[in-house]
Amino acid sequence: MYFAIEVCPDGGTIRDGQTHEPRTVEIGECDTKQDAIDNACQQLDCQQLDCQQLDCRQLFRGVIGRPKGKGGYVVLNAQDYAEV
């Protein structure tokens, strides 16, 4: 199971206003981390940006960047996510 945590441009996590938990999107079951990253780019197009093209790209080890300094997402497996 993989998850994507939303991060702001300075790298900090974006938290839910009520629960104070990191804002997270469930990516689902994937065979590899690269598959999870590819799935995250596809899912996040519609779930987070009203079906506009995200132009996301992997920046470094599972960090997906959004264009023009708008932050991005960190893709983590369930074990790493539990540590956050």
C-alpha positions in Angstrom: 0.0 0.0 0.0 1.3 3.4 -0.9 0.3 6.9 0.2 1.1 10.5 -1.0 1.6 13.2 1.6 1.1 16.8 0.4 4.1 19.1 1.0 4.4 22.9 0.6 7.1 24.6 -1.5 9.5 24.7 1.5 9.2 21.0 2.1 7.0 21.0 5.2 3.9 18.8 5.3 0.5 20.4 4.8 -1.8 19.4 7.6 -5.5 19.1 7.9 -7.0 22.1 9.7 -9.2 20.0 12.1 -7.2 16.8 12.7 -3.7 18.3 12.3 -2.7 15.0 10.5 -0.7 15.3 7.3 -2.9 15.8 4.2 -2.8 12.4 2.5 -4.0 10.7 -0.6 -4.2 6.9 -0.7 -2.5 5.6 -3.9 -3.2 1.9 -3.4 -1.4 -1.4 -3.9 1.5 -1.2 -6.4 4.3 -3.7 -7.3 7.1 -1.1 -7.1 7.6 2.4 -5.8 8.0 3.6 -9.4 4.5 2.2 -10.2 3.2 4.0 -7.1 4.7 7.3 -8.3 3.2 6.8 -11.8 -0.2 6.0 -10.3 0.1 9.0 -7.9 0.7 11.4 -10.9 -2.4 10.0 -12.6 -4.6 10.1 -9.5 -3.6 13.5 -8.3 -4.5 15.1 -11.6 -8.2 14.7 -10.8 -8.4 14.4 -7.1 -6.4 17.5 -6.2 -6.5 19.7 -9.3 -9.9 19.4 -10.8 -8.7 17.3 -13.8 -6.2 19.9 -15.0 -2.8 18.6 -16.2 -0.5 18.4 -13.3 2.8 18.2 -15.3 4.2 16.3 -12.3 7.6 14.8 -12.3 9.7 12.8 -9.8 12.3 15.2 -8.4 14.1 12.9 -6.0 13.3 9.5 -4.4 9.6 9.6 -4.5 9.1 13.4 -4.3 6.6 14.5 -6.9 6.9 18.2 -7.8 4.1 20.5 -9.0 4.9 23.3 -11.4 5.7 26.9 -10.5 6.7 26.3 -6.9 3.4 25.0 -5.7 4.9 22.2 -3.6 4.1 18.6 -4.3 3.8 15.2 -2.8 6.0 12.6 -1.1 5.1 9.0 -2.1 5.6 6.5 0.8 4.9 2.9 1.4 2.7 1.9 4.4 5.6 1.2 6.7 7.3 4.6 6.0 3.9 6.4 6.2 3.3 4.9 9.7 6.5 6.5 10.9 5.3 10.0 9.8 
